[in-house]
C-alpha cells in the first residue's frame, strides 16, 4: 500500500511539475524513472516542490525527469544548443556535524556539476541571500562558481533552500561569458520561486 501511495504521489508530481525548470519546456516529454532514495521510518515523505510559473529564462527542452520513493526528484532541462542547462532537484538534507549553512550549500551546489561539466570549480561564492529569503519565507543560499574545460568554460548559479529533512536546489549552467541580460533573467526567475505542495 505504501508503495502504491508513493507511486501515485510521484505521478501527480510529474503532471504538475513541468514548470520545475520554467514553463516553456518543450516536447518530447521525457520518461520518468522511479528509483532509489527509499523512505525510512525516521524521515517523512517529501510533498514539496520548488517551482515557478514565470516565463522561463530560455527555450528549454525536457531531458530527464526522475522521481523517488521518498518524494525527492531530479529534473534536467536544456536549450537545443546546450548553452543553458537547468537542474531542479530535491534530496535528503545531509548537513555534516560542524558544517556551516554556507559550506553545506556550496558542497551540494558543486556536486551538481560533477557529472555534467568537467574541471575543478573555481571562483566559488556561497552566501545567504536576504532578498530571496524574504521572498520565499525560508533561508535561501546562493552559490556561484565556474568550471568546464579550457575551451568551454561555464558558470553555475545555484539557489538552495532546505528544511530539516529535505533540501531543494535550482541551478542554471550558462557559458562563462554569458551576457548580463541572461544573468539578470536568472536572478529575476529565482525571485519567483515558491515551495508548494505537489498537489497544488
C-alpha positions, 0 to 999 in steps of 0.5 A: 500500500505504501508503495502504491501511495508513493507511486501515485504521489510521484505521478501527480508530481510529474503532471504538475511539475513541468514548470520545475525548470520554467514553463516553456519546456518543450516536447518530447516529454521525457520518461520518468524513472522511479528509483532509489532514495527509499523512505525510512521510518525516521524521515517523512515523505517529501510533498514539496516542490520548488517551482515557478510559473514565470516565463522561463529564462530560455527555450528549454527542452525536457531531458530527464525527469526522475522521481523517488520513493521518498518524494525527492526528484531530479529534473534536467532541462536544456536549450537545443544548443546546450548553452543553458542547462537547468537542474531542479532537484530535491534530496535528503538534507545531509548537513555534516556535524560542524558544517556551516549553512554556507559550506553545506550549500556550496558542497551540494551546489558543486556536486551538481556539476560533477557529472555534467561539466568537467574541471575543478570549480573555481571562483566559488561564492556561497552566501545567504541571500536576504532578498530571496529569503524574504521572498520565499519565507525560508533561508535561501543560499546562493552559490556561484562558481565556474568550471568546464574545460579550457575551451568551454568554460561555464558558470553555475548559479545555484539557489538552495533552500532546505528544511530539516529533512529535505533540501531543494536546489535550482541551478542554471549552467550558462557559458562563462561569458554569458551576457548580463541580460541572461544573468539578470533573467536568472536572478529575476526567475529565482525571485519567483520561486515558491515551495508548494505542495505537489498537489497544488 
